[in-house]
Amino acid sequence: MKPTSAITSQKAKKLQVKYAKLVKYGGFISISDHAALSKYCKDQGIGLVVVGPEVPLAAGIVDDLTAAGVRCFGPTKKAAQLESSKSFSKAFFDRHDIPTAKWKAFTNAEEACDFINSATFPALVVKASGLAAGKGVIVAANKGEACRAVYEIMQDKTFGAAGETVVVEELLEGEEVSCLCFTDGVTVAPMPPAQDHKRLMDGDHGPNTGGMGAYAPAPQLSNDLLLKIRNSVLQKTVDGMREEGIPYVGVLYAGLMLTKDGPKVLEFNCRFGDPECQVILPLLKSDLYEIAQATIDRRLSSCMPAWLEDCTAVTVVMASQGYPGSYPKGLEITGFSQAKDLGLVVFHAGTAMKEGKW
């Protein structure tokens, strides 16, 4: 199976992959240096920039590159608040009647704990409101553990500035799924639903991680349920952002819990998601480059993506022992030739080649 439709695009003649601080252009360019990146893109004739991580989106890279005349696929800084500020997104859900868990935001640890102890629902999910690399959510087993999580985030600053505000949520029960879509601010084009597995160990045990594996399409969602999610979550969000003067363009990712009362939003991401991207894009029949261009030009309705039928994809994440805490780096990775012989695709993240070895 092809790794992605971007690599095989008939329209994109060249594909460049750039990581933070790894753009060599008369030295190294940090991904946070938007002016230098804009100049690089213009000098190199880059026709389209697709932003992967959430941090540059939250920092306004799309705004700055677009202002410099560089075509950029992704939401603006204001639109990316759906991911960069959990308190913003939860308030947005309430304003637009988008189903989600009961919640409240706090900037004071003692007040947060008072809420946990007095809530009429199990207020056991504690989230750093800001960006925490997908690790800022603690699902507590009891009220005492939830309060400890609050103090770790707010006083011990486990997640730094991301934890200056915490969101305390109702613990929802059900199965978790990911529903993504392309959107040009008006039209939504859903992708096959996926399910990722965030816990470190088998059997849904261990701490939350950025994701240890995923598969798509997720069979838990019927066509009727997918239509409901499209209308009551994805389309309603895009319409609501546009109505508030913050048009959302790019990929919208809804993390959902399938509860007995129907699907409820756990979180939004403003990007493809990792590891969901690795199992969704291989199922794309259409040209990703053309879809991205149509999205930017607000003509997605005339370029709706097509997907492979009767196909599935699965990915398993390998990480150093100790992850998601502190872990050794610089260890050699082997087994690439064996994986290739089996017809598998290896996606890299946080790796580097030194002296011919990964």
N, C-alpha and C positions, 0 to 999 in steps of 0.2 A: 504494500500500500504506500502511496506517495506520502512523504512527511508533511508537506503543506502545499496548498494551492498557490502560495506566493512564489515558491521556488520554481514551479512549473508554469508560471504566468507567461502568456504570449505577449503581453503588453509591457511588462517590466523587463528591461534588458539586463539590469544589474541589480543585485540585492546586497546591501551592506548591513551588517549586524554590529551595533556599537553598544558597549557596556559603559557604565559609569567610570570615568577617568581612563578609558582605554581607547580613546579616539586619537590616533597618532597623526598629528598634522602640524609639523614644525614644533613638536613637543606633545604633551598630553593635554587634552581638553576635558575639563570636568563637565559632566552632564548638567550641572547646576549653572554653568556659564552660558546662559542663553544667547548672549550677544556673539560669543565666539562660535557657538554651534550654528547660529544663523549664517555667519560669514562662511563657515565651512560648507554648509549646504549649498550656498550660492556659488562658491568657488568650485565645488565638485559637481555642480549640476544635478543635485538631488531633487527629484521631482515629487517625492512623497515621503513624509516622515510618519511612521507608525510608532506611537509611544506605548511601551509595554508596562513599566512599573508605575505604581500609584504616586510615589513621592514627587517625580517631576511634574505629573499632572496637577497635583495639589500646589506645586510651586508656580504654576502658570506657564509651563513650557509651550503649550498650544497657543496661548494668547500671544506670547512674545515671538514665536516663530511665524505665526500667521501675520502679525503686524509687520514683520520684516519681509513679507512676501513669499514665505516658504509654506507650501501646502502641508498641512499637518492633520493626521487622523486621531481624534480623541476629543474629550470634553474640555471646556475652558476651566479656569481655576474656580470660578463660582459654581459651575455645574458639578465639578469634582467634589464639592462639599458633601455630596451624597455618600461618598466614601470617607473623605478626610475628616468629617465631623459627625460622629454618631448622634450627637444631640441635635444637629441640624436635620439629619435624615429622619430621626424619630418624630420631630416636630412636623416635618413635611408630611410624613405618613398620616399624622392626626389631621392636618389641614385638608388632606385630599381623600380621607376615608379609605386609606390603603391598609389592609389587614396586617396587624403586627402584634407583638406581645405588649402587655401593660408595662409601663416604664416610668422612670423619673430620672432627671439629671441632677448632679450635685457638684459643687465646688468645695464642699466642706465634708470631711470624712465622718465627723460625729453625726451630722444630719443624715448622711447616707446610711449609717448603721441604725439610727433611730427608725428610718424608713424600712429597712430590712426586717427589723424586729417587730414592727407594728403592721406591716402590710397584710391585707386580707388574702393575698395570693402568695405562692412560693417565690419570693423575690431573691432568687439564688444565682442569677447570672449577673456578673459584674464585668463591665467593659470600660477600658480606657477609651475616651471619646475620640482621641486623635489616632493617627496612623502608628501602628506598632508591628509592622511586618507580618500581619496575619496572626499574631500571637497575643494580642491584647484582650482576650476573652477568657474569663475564669468561670467555669460552671461548678458551683460549690455544692457539697453534699448536704450542708446544713447552714443555719443562720450564722453560727460562730465562724465557720470557714468563709462565708461570704464577707463577713465584717473584716476578717484578717486580710482578705484579698483587697478590700477597699483601702486599708491602711498601707498595705504593700505598694499599691499603685500610687496613692496620693501622698503619703509621707515618706516611704522608702524610695519612691520614684523609680519603680521597677521598669517602667516604660518611658521614663523621662518626661518631657513636656507633654507627651501624648496623654498622660494621666492627670493633668491639671483639672480636668473635668471627667467625672465618671458617670456612666449610665448604669442604673440598676434595673434589671428586667425580670419579668415573670419567666419562670422555667417552663418552656413548652415541651410537650411530649409528642413524639411521632418520629417520622423518618425524614432526614434532611436531603434535599436535592438542590441542584443549581440550574437555573433557567436563564440563559443569556440571549441577547438579541443585538442585531445591528439596528441603529436608528439614526435618521437624519434630522431629528427634532420634530418630525410629524409622523412618519411611517415607522412601524416596528417590524423587523424581520427576525422571528425567533430562530434560534439554533437548536439542534437536538439537545434535550435535557441531559445533564450529567449528574453523577454522584461522586463526590470526593470523600476521602476518609482522613480526618484531621488528627485523630488520636495516634500517638506514636506507635503503639503496639497492637498486635492481633487482638481480636475480640473487643475492640473499642475500649482498650485500656491505655493508661498512661496520659501524659499531658497533651494539650492541644498543640498542634504544629501548624506550619504553613500549608500542610497537606502531604500525606504519605502515599497517595495513589488515587486514581479515579477511573471511571469507565463511562462510556456513552454508547447509545442512548440509554437512559435510565428507565427500566420497564415499569417502575412504580407509577408512572403518569400515563393515564389514558388520554385519548385524543380530546375527550370532553374536558378533562382536568387541565390539559395544556391550553385549551381555548380559554378556559376561565382565568388561568394565570396570565395569559396574553392580555386579556381585556381588563381584568381587575387589578393587575399589578404593573405589567410592563407599559401598556398603552396609557394607563391612568397616570403613571409616573411621568412619562414623556409629555403628555398633555399638561400636567400640573406644572412642570418646570417651564414649559413654554408660556403658560398663562401668567407665571410669576416673573416673566421677563428674563428667564435664564434658559434659553434653548439648549437642550442636551443632544450632542452629536457624538457618535462613536459607538462603543460597545457598552451596553448596560447589563450588569450581572446581578441577578437577584438570588440570594441565598435564602431558601425557603424551608419551613418545617411543615410537613403534611400532618396536620392535627385532625382530631375528630370533628372539629368545627370548620375544617377547610384549610387551604394553604395560608400560612402567615409568613411575612417577611422577617427574616432574622437580620439581614444586612444587605447593603448594596455595595458592589465594587464597580469601579468605573473603567474596567479593562477586561481582557479576556479571562484572567484568572489562571492560577498555577496551582495544581496540575491540570485543571479542566481543559485549558487550551490544547494540551498535548493529545487529548482524546476527541476533541470536537473538530478541530481544523482538518485532520486527516479524513473526515467524513464529508468535507466540502467538495462538491463537484465544480462549482463555479470558480471563476478567477477572483481570488481575494483582492488583487490590485484593483480590478474593475469595481468591486463592491465598495472598497474604501473610497475610491474617487467619486462614485455615485453618492455615497453618504455625505461627503464634504460638499458636493454640489447640490444637495437637497433634492436629489432625484432618485432616491432609493426605490420608490414605487415602480419605477421602470426598469430596475435591475435587481429584482428579488433573487436571493441566492437559492441554488438547488443543492440538494444533499443526496449522498449515496443511500440507497435503500437496502434493507436486509444486510447491513454491515454493522459491526461493532468495533470498538477500540478500547483498549485498557492500558494504563500506565502504572508502573510501580516506581516509587521514589527511593533512591539510595542516598543515605547520609552518613556522615561520620558518627561514631558512637559518642553519645553525650548530647547530641542535638535533641531538642531545641535550646538546651542550655549551652554552656561553654563546651567546646569540642576541639580536638586537634585538627590542624589544617596542614596542607601541603603533603598529604599522604598520596602515594601512587594509586592510580585507578587502573585496573586491568580487566580483560574479558571482552574488549571491543570486537575483536575478530570473531569470537564465538557468537556474540550477539548478531553480528552481520550475517554469519552463516545461517542463523535461524530466521533471517528475514526481519529482524527487529530494528527499530529506529531508536538511537540513543540521543536524548536531548540533554544538553549541558547547562548547568547553572552553578556559578561560583567555582568554575574549574579553570585551569590554565595549563598550557603546554610548556614544559621545560626540558630542554635537551632531548626532544623527541618523545617525551613521556607525558601523560596526563596526570 
